[in-house]
Amino acid sequence: MRYVDFFGTSISKLIVGDNPFNGHSYITDYVSDEEMLTYHTEERILAAMHQMEELGISAMLPLADPYIIRILKHYRANGGKMQFIFQLYAPMNVEVSMRQMCEVDALGAYISGSFVDVRYETGRNEQTLALLEKLRTMGIPVGIGTHHPEVVTLSEREGWNTDFYLACMYNLRRHREGEESGFLTGKSKSGVKIYPGDREIALNALKGVSKPIIAFKIFGGGQMLVEKGEKERRAAIYDAYDTVFSALKPDDCAAFGIFQKHHDQLLEDVSVFEEWAKQDQG
């Protein structure tokens, strides 16, 4: 595993997101939201987290919802050492959410891409800026997520008060403009599709951005890996690492989700990363 500096703390270059833990599937023809929710008991989430540590992953992007926060408290109580960069949970009172994040030693916090993008799409960026200022009272680095590469460009041009970016490699807001997060609407991601050309657009927009970047959906929410045998799947994972990390800064990171029910995706993703890292060193 490689490690990078995140505002004075060393974290793994690979970070695990938790959309599958919360039942957010982007491959609903293969795995439903309900299957993900049913599978992800506290015991299984904790087992996955301890496996992450064993494989060298030292950071997660958990959702700051009460269920996940409770699990993270149990994880900490049992000696868990991973760092948490929290995604703000839209349905919760912001002040309550901020307090709960601090109770499990948040390393950073960010506003979800859906929240930021809806405000951008509907001309209400001032709401994002106001929320950033509120998060700043936690005394930790704060960031924004987005599926629109141009949001990062706008933020840089206007000097938004953000410390880091979570940048989606695919524009999953296409045909969903103005639509709030599924956490608020209850709508599944069944109609969301990735377009391969989006990745190049996103990476081009991130060139020259000096602030830390965490690229996410590097495997297109799993869409680019389904219906592939092991050899072909590993090749696609390798290509994603090579394409994304070759374009970003050395200290930038990438996040991916895992669903361990059918095969050990975590071990596969890390082992392919190690192959890439060895090759990248020449």
Sequence and secondary structure as in RCSB ss.txt:
>XXXX:A:sequence
MRYVDFFGTSISKLIVGDNPFNGHSYITDYVSDEEMLTYHTEERILAAMHQMEELGISAMLPLADPYIIRILKHY
RANGGKMQFIFQLYAPMNVEVSMRQMCEVDALGAYISGSFVDVRYETGRNEQTLALLEKLRTMGIPVGIGTHHPE
VVTLSEREGWNTDFYLACMYNLRRHREGEESGFLTGKSKSGVKIYPGDREIALNALKGVSKPIIAFKIFGGGQML
VEKGEKERRAAIYDAYDTVFSALKPDDCAAFGIFQKHHDQLLEDVSVFEEWAKQDQG
>XXXX:A:secstr
  EEEETTEEEESEEEE TGGGT  S TTTS HHHHHHH  HHHHHHHHHHHHHTT  EEE B  HHHHHHHHHH
HHTT   EEEEE  TTS HHHHHHHHHHTTEEEEEE HHHHHHHHHTT HHHHHHHHHHHHTTSS EEEEES HH
HHHHHHHHT S SEEEEESS TTTT TT   HHHH   STT    TTHHHHHHHHHTT  S EEEE TTGGGTTT
TT  HHHHHHHHHHHHHHHHHHS TT EEEE    SSS HHHHHHHHHHHHHHHHT 
